[in-house]
Amino acid sequence: MTAEEAIRRRRSAPRFDPGRPVPDGPIVRLLTLAGLAPSKHNLQPWRWLVVRQPGNLDRLRRASYAHPALGEATVALVVLGHHFPHRSHWGAILGQMQAGASLGPEASGRLDAEVRRDLASEPDLPCRACKDAAFASATLMIAAEGLGLATAPIDRFDPDAIRDDFGIPVDHALCGLIALGYPAPGHAEVPSLGRLPLSELCFEEHFGQPWTLGEAD
């Protein structure tokens, strides 16, 4: 399946197969692919809490106001955004960037100073972390489609209950949940719900300037 095919096929799964657990291998591969998403300064602030035990899935379901997907999916991902990844991982990230981009000491020092200065002036680190986690979540859901897995994003939940039940620290934003599993057998593919044309969504050069480039085939 090509990337375009995966994007066009992806839907929020209406039903999961509760009798077919997702093996370790696909979960590891999926999270590895999601980790290739872009992030500011390559800080990769997303953190994933992988939940598979039935009792823990039930706790998440209760905290998500009995969302039906969490009654069937065999995996749930709690999507977190670390407020301060630069405090714990920037040295390692900078080292990888030095090796990959062959940065010399002078360029590395300038980059280090620039990143630290930028982060010191960031007005809302939790929001920044969740924005980057959203990029990773979108990448994950498209990758899941390509691996034959189904997903359902969940954005209505009790954050305090989830923090208490799963020990999530205060310096990690709770950005969302993703139910993950195999689609229910024999369940009809969800038809496209339709999308607005580009002429309703896009402008050229200035807000309100009409779109003239047409639509995709």
Buried (B, 14 or more C-beta within 10 A) or exposed (E): EEEEEBBEBBBBBBBBBBEEEBEEEBBEEBBEBBBEBEBBBBBBBBBBBBBBEEEBBEBBBBBBEEBBBBEBBBBBBBBBBBBBBBEEBBEEBBEEBBEEEEBEEEEBEEBBEEBEEEBEEEEEBBEBBBBBBBBBBBBBBBBBBBBEBBBBBBEEBBEEBBBEBBEBEEBBBBBBBBBBBBBBEEEEEBEEEEEEEEEEEEEEEEEEEEBEEEEEE
